[in-house]
Amino acid sequence: MSRPLQPMWESLMRDERAWRRIAIIAGALSVLIVTVMLVSFFARETDPSLNGTFAELKQSLQDTRGNVERHGAIANQIRVLDVELRKEYFDRRAFMTVASWLLLASVFVAVASAKMVATIDRRAPILGEMVSDGGDPDATISVQSISAVGGFALGVLLFSGWLIVSARSVLPSNANQLAALFPEPESIVAMSTGTNSQETLTEAASDVEQTDRAAIEEDLLPTSQAKPLPTLQTRLKNWTRFRGTDGSGVGLNASIPEAWDVESEKGILWKSPMELPGSNSPIVWEDRVFLCGATAERRTVCSFDARSGDLVWQTDVPLPAPELDDGEPVEMEVNDDTGFAAPTMTTDGVRVYAMFAHGDVVAVSFDGEIAWRREFGFPNNPYGHASSLVAEGDVVLVQLDQGSEDEPESQLIALAGATGETVWETKRDVPASWSTPLVVEYEGERQVITCANPWVIAYRASDGEELWRCDALYQDVGPSPVAADGIVYVCNEVPGGAAIRLGGSGDVTETHVDWIVDFGAPDTTSPLLVDNMILMLASFGTLTSYDIVEAGDPLWEVDFDDGFKASPTRIGEHVLLIGESGLCWLVTATKEGCETVWEADFGERVSASPAVLGERIYVRGDNHLFCIGGS
């Protein structure tokens, strides 16, 4: 059957006009594809947050905050714009990929056809010409043609690759990261929850493929609707913030080895390297350990497998880029001891939240996707921001203390965990501090206890209203409060420590202070309650014990040969002390005295407090995350 077709094929192979037409058509198609690709490339949206319509809507949204109906309508318009931007981006990226392959194919056909034309047109060689000094002209032309064709093909390949790479780098690679480019919480991330928001979303996405529409709807729904928040009882079973969910620094069930040794790995269940520095402490939710790290150039939130130490994911958090009035970028400077990632993260069991020295808060899902980000500007703080976040119910508490005694700029802010929107905010007439707030329950009401110079202030957790205040602390306040049995215990190097009864209203300095001590108080670490004692660990290494009821003179003092930034942590019947050099001590503390059970060494600097969950202890060093446990 193939023999009758052979003459036709041979005829086509000798048909110069046919091959010339094919070459012209393929060349014209290549030019057309290149033109369309260039138009698409230069017409792309380089930054959706700079879109003119978006900017106008965002401004309108801010201007209508007092008009609930108008505010919700504009929020829904921004949702529609968000859907359109996402669809346009993914469609454009798919088009650039297909067009690049078509361009390569058309160029190949054009080059091959042109080569056929040149071959058919080549005349038979003349013997005299073959032996002439000038060489074979056809051979020369052939070499030049191959070089030209190869160079042209290589140029097209590089051009196509550049377009593909450029097109893919215009915006992030998925819808969640694209949404993170809209940092204002009132704009894109978790808009108004009005009854018509789902209808608007469905109408806007009507021309999107079914799978894309489902993904977009899931992204735009408030996370709180997608997954309910765990109860307080469940949170108390995890280590959700600095010094544990209740802020006490107490972990009761860890299985402590007789001692541990990093070099021989005795007692070390695993250790994992940390890519970026940070003095924040680990938090733990079930089988996940969370940390953040940062430098001036990069910031990340990390999740580790609590069982194996494997890095589950690491999410980069965009850097803010504030400018001065003249357009010059603002350079962030922090104290070396504080660093760019000092605040400990917190979690509500659905998302984790991190705050950095730059003054912004980010929410990240347990899958590593950024849910929202809020910027509060670079804090006016001489050492850098270090107060840790606290998840309380469905909000995240931010103690943003800054400014001086003469010009305080401080606030206590409650952000909605699902959206990042401000639920309430309260101005504070105190200067910069580095203490983390404590949430306690008193007579059926949740209260937020804060420490700064000079006031210890309690606020109602539901609305931020001030309940009472006590003049008890001075100078730079770093230690965080603890509480038990209706009494709050606070301390600072100056003036010392104090026990303040909960309750009352207004200034309770003269009515609710049970005792004051003026010796042994720390400037960085937080106090620890052990049975009927309060322990305070000074930065220079002295552990001081007071009777929790009467205070008076110290029960005892013990010196340890190291400096301390990590707060003491109770583990069962023992207390763990970790020095800055990595040396650590396990001690038993009673009213009669303090006895060292054993000593160990992490082999690297440690400035973060440990986390304790189940039978394991998690410690962050300068270079590694350690997991300690018994056999």
Secondary structure by P-SEA (a helix, b strand, c coil): ccccaaaaaaaaaacaaaaaaaaaaaaaaaaaaaaaaaaaaaaccccccccaaaaaaaaaaaaacccaaaaaaaaaaaaaaaaaaaaaaaaaaaaaaaaaaaaaaaaaaaaaaaaaaaaaacccccccccccccccaaaaaaaaaaaaaaaaaaaaaaaaaaaaaaaaacccccaaaaaacccccccccccccccaaaaaaaaaaccccaaaaaaaaaaaccccccbbbbcaaaaaaccccccccccccccccccccccccccccccccbbbbbcccccbbbbbcccbbbbbbbccccccccccccccccccbbbbbbbbbbbccccbbbbbbbbcccccccbbbbbcccbbbbbcccbbbbbbccccccccccccccccccccccbbbbbcccbbbbbcccccccccbbbbbbcccccccccbbbbbcccccbbbbbbbbcccbbbbbbbcccccccccccccccccccccccccccbbbbbcccbbbbbcccccccccccccccccccccccccccccccccbbbbbcccbbbbbcccbbbbbccccccccccccccccccccccccccccbbbbbccccbbbbbbbccccccccccccccbbbcbbbbbcccbbbbbcccbbbbbbcc
